[in-house]
Every structure is written in structure tokens, then in C-alpha cells.
Amino acid sequence: MNWIIFSYSLPAQASSGPRVTLWRRLRRLGAISPTGGIYILPAQDMCVEAFQWLAQEIKQANGQAMVMSVQQLEGLTDQQLIDLFREARQEDYAELKTQVTNLEQTITVEKNTEKFVDFREALTKLQKQYSDIRQIDYFDSPDGVQLAAQLAKIAKTLAPVVEPSPQIAQVSIESYRDRVWGTRPKPHVDRLACAWLIRRFINAEATIRYAHQPIAAEVTFDMSEAEFSHTGNLCTFETMIQAFDLDTPGLSLLAEIVHEIDLQDERYFHPEITGVEAILKGWLQLDLPDTELEKYGIALFEGLISELSTRS
């Protein structure tokens, strides 16, 4: 297995401030230091880039830094290094679990549902902390899986009471493989997610037309009297997932993010929601062409599904 080694030194006269800042940044990267003077990360592109940026900053501060790739460290097996990474994340998860358990116990004792708004805000912060740890949990600590389940349980408790989702009639992907699709211009979260679904699961080269009025034989989605649209308390994306009977890892979590941004009914709580919503609003403010919005949206949802699939 390949590893990235980072070693540095700062000028003797440097104050403690830069040293503390550097230590905190290395900690946020999830680097381990099994022996004095070196820090280790798995040889992933993002880790290599992070160490290279740190090395550049240290050199600009008249320090010295070295980044190198190795296949094995003397006296430490790959499994021993992996165990060290998992132990470090175990400590992070344990610290967060204390806060999560405290919130869970408070919710159990507190019967006043009016305070659920405050609890949801607290949950969102805890979910963000979990997401930050998960990002540097390079070797999937079992504690992370358990904590994710606990957070999901709290989110379900705090979710508003909603009517059961309607049953959606299933259709064949094959019968839609060569169809032309149509939806409204200026696609936002629901329509962009549907466009991604069409290209990901039905036909990567499908024609998707953006217009206020459909044409004959066009499969319409997320517009007036569309073939696929909101159904009961489901957004169009959720409707299409059920209609085509899709069950890919991470897809249910992605659907919850799309649902909350589109319907804003406080049914789901995920730390990604705020960031994704801000990005989508920014694109609309830039007044991008529909095809550009679709291209960016597909890239965004492809990245999200890749990350969310690791939590399923």
C-alpha cells in the first residue's frame, strides 16, 4: 500500500502561533504521527495535494518541508498503520457521540414539540461535525457507522409527522430508453436531479429539452400535467426513483437532500443541504443557459452520490 509522508521544520525564531496553526491543520486532515517529526496519510490525490500546499506555505515562511511517497515504513505494517488511523477516528467519533447521546436523551425527556426547532438546529451542527470526521475516516471505522445510525434515528424522531408516501406505479426503463424528455427552463434542484437520473440510469445520451410547452411524444417531468411530477408529499425526483424502481447506494440520501431543498418541509436534515442549496442559488443568479445548468448539476449530483454511497 502507498503512503504519503510529510515532514517539516520552522525557523527557530518562529512564534508558537504558526506551529499551533499547522498542528491543527494536520489534525483536520486526519494525519497520524506514529513517530516524532513525520505525519502520514494514505496516498490519495486529495491527501497528496493537501500536503503539497502545506509544504509550499512552510517554505514561504522560510521553513523546510518534504513530501514523499513510500510503500512501506520500517517497523510498521500496513495493517498497523490502518489501525492507528482507525484509533484516531475512534477518538473523534467517541467525543462526538457524547454530544449526540446528550441530545438524544434531552429529546427523550423533553415532550414539548415546540422545542424541536432548537433540537433540529443542534442536530444539523452535529451532522456537520460527523460529516467532517467522515471525510477523514480513510479506513471506515465501525464507530462511524454506528454514529450515523444514531444520528439518523434522532433525525427521524425530530421529523414532522407526514402522511404516508403514495404508491407509485412502476415502469420499465427499457420503454423510456429512446424517448425525448421535456421540462421547464431554468432547472433548479428537482429538475436537475431528474436530469441526472435520466442520464445516469436511463440513457446517458438522452435528449432533454427545456421549454414552457411540451411537444408531441415528449416525456415531460416536473411541469404542469407532466408524466412524472410531484406525487403527494414526494418531489419529482422521488417519484421517478420509485417509478423506475431504482435502488443504488446513496440514492435514498440524495433523494432526501433534493426533497428538503425543493419542498422545505423540514422532513429531512443533512449537513449537505445548506451548501448544495447555496450553490444552486448561485447558478441561478449567474443566469446560466439551461444546458450549462444541467451540465453543472449532473457533475454536482455525481459527486454527491459518490460520497453518499459510502454511508449506505
Residue pairs with C-beta under 8 A, 6 or more apart in sequence:
1 42
1 43
1 71
1 72
1 78
2 42
2 43
2 69
2 70
2 71
3 40
3 41
3 42
3 43
3 69
3 70
3 71
3 73
3 81
4 40
4 41
4 42
4 43
4 47
4 48
4 51
4 67
4 68
4 69
5 38
5 39
5 40
5 66
5 67
5 68
5 69
5 70
6 26
6 31
6 38
6 39
6 40
6 41
6 51
6 54
6 55
6 65
6 66
6 67
7 37
7 38
7 39
7 65
7 66
8 22
8 54
8 55
8 58
8 63
8 64
8 65
8 66
9 63
9 64
9 65
10 18
10 19
10 22
10 58
10 61
10 63
11 61
11 62
11 63
14 61
14 63
18 61
22 54
22 58
25 54
26 33
26 39
26 54
28 132
28 136
29 41
29 47
29 50
29 136
30 41
30 85
30 88
30 89
30 135
30 136
30 137
30 138
31 39
31 40
31 41
32 39
32 40
32 41
32 81
32 84
32 85
32 88
33 39
33 40
34 40
34 73
34 76
34 81
34 84
39 51
40 73
40 81
41 47
41 50
41 51
41 138
42 85
42 138
42 139
43 69
44 138
48 67
48 69
51 67
52 67
54 65
55 65
55 66
55 67
56 65
58 64
58 65
59 65
72 78
73 81
82 139
85 138
85 139
86 139
86 141
89 133
89 136
89 137
89 139
89 141
89 143
89 144
90 141
90 143
92 133
93 133
93 141
93 143
93 144
93 147
94 143
96 126
96 129
96 130
96 133
96 147
97 143
97 147
97 150
99 126
99 129
100 126
100 147
100 150
100 151
100 154
101 150
103 119
103 122
103 123
103 126
103 154
104 150
104 153
104 154
106 119
107 116
107 119
107 154
107 157
107 158
110 119
116 158
119 158
120 158
120 266
120 269
123 151
123 154
123 155
123 158
123 269
124 269
124 271
124 274
126 151
127 151
127 155
127 269
127 270
127 271
128 271
130 144
130 147
130 148
130 151
130 271
131 271
131 272
133 144
134 144
134 148
134 310
134 311
137 144
140 310
148 311
155 268
155 269
158 269
159 266
159 267
159 268
159 269
160 265
160 266
160 267
162 233
162 265
162 267
163 232
163 233
165 232
165 233
165 234
165 238
166 231
166 232
166 233
166 234
168 231
168 234
168 239
168 242
168 243
169 243
170 242
170 243
170 244
170 245
171 243
171 244
173 201
173 202
173 244
176 202
176 203
176 219
176 244
177 202
177 203
178 203
179 206
179 217
179 218
179 219
180 206
180 207
180 209
180 215
180 217
180 218
180 219
181 195
181 198
181 206
181 207
181 208
181 209
181 218
181 219
181 220
181 221
182 208
182 209
182 210
182 211
182 214
182 215
182 218
182 219
182 220
182 221
182 223
183 191
183 194
183 195
183 208
183 209
183 210
183 220
183 221
183 222
183 223
183 226
184 191
184 210
184 211
184 212
184 222
184 223
185 210
185 211
185 212
185 290
186 210
186 284
186 290
186 293
187 195
187 210
187 290
187 293
187 294
187 297
188 262
188 280
188 284
189 258
189 261
189 262
189 276
189 277
189 280
190 222
190 235
190 236
190 237
190 258
190 262
191 221
191 222
191 236
192 280
192 293
192 294
192 297
192 298
192 300
192 301
193 237
193 254
193 255
193 258
193 297
193 301
194 221
194 222
194 228
194 236
194 237
194 240
195 208
195 294
195 297
195 298
196 297
196 298
196 301
196 302
197 237
197 240
197 241
197 244
197 246
198 206
198 208
199 206
199 298
200 298
200 302
200 305
201 244
201 246
201 248
202 244
208 294
209 215
209 218
210 290
210 291
214 220
214 223
219 227
219 228
220 226
220 227
220 228
221 227
221 228
221 229
221 236
221 240
222 228
222 229
222 230
222 236
223 229
226 236
228 236
228 239
228 240
228 243
229 236
229 239
230 236
230 239
231 238
231 239
233 263
233 265
233 267
234 242
234 259
235 258
235 259
235 262
235 263
237 255
237 258
237 259
237 262
238 255
238 258
238 259
240 246
241 251
241 255
248 305
248 309
249 308
249 309
249 312
250 304
250 305
250 306
250 307
250 308
250 309
250 310
250 311
250 312
251 305
251 308
252 312
253 270
253 308
253 311
253 312
254 301
254 304
254 305
254 308
256 267
256 268
256 270
257 268
257 270
257 272
257 273
257 276
257 304
259 265
259 267
259 268
260 266
260 267
260 268
260 269
260 270
260 273
261 273
261 276
261 277
261 280
272 304
276 300
276 304
279 300
280 297
283 293
283 296
283 297
284 293
288 296
